[in-house]
Amino acid sequence: MGSSWKLVLVFAVLFLMGGITGSVITYAFLWKRMRPNPTRNFHAWSENLIQRLERTGKLTPEQSARIRPRVEAAVRQMQAIQIQAMLQGSDAFDAALAEIETGLNPDQQKRLERFRERRRTAIQEAISRKQEQR
């Protein structure tokens, strides 16, 4: 009877160690997989691409300086393509909403219209942020 507290203590320590070990392993595994998005802004995206080219091609500083304008132009073009894709996707979804709206009652149509307005506003804000990053 007197040693039951020791058994409880041993199991508590084992449980705690297992939790800590599991947390450390999970964090280490996820950290490697979840890197920051290099396409978040123009500078980060272009720098990421240039660094990758430098590493892969083992470029000299002179070569890196020479290719920088080309990479930056490509990043600007890719950002424009992203914005265009956002607009086209929004238009496609708006067309689907217009078809859906015909089968709804007036209250549902009002709710759908509010949803559509909030969505348009959010997309316009996202596009504005992307254009500011350029």
Secondary structure as GFF3:
##gff-version 3
##sequence-region A 1 134
A	DSSP	alpha_helix	4	33	.	.	.	ID=ss1
A	DSSP	alpha_helix	42	57	.	.	.	ID=ss2
A	DSSP	alpha_helix	61	101	.	.	.	ID=ss3
A	DSSP	alpha_helix	106	133	.	.	.	ID=ss4
###
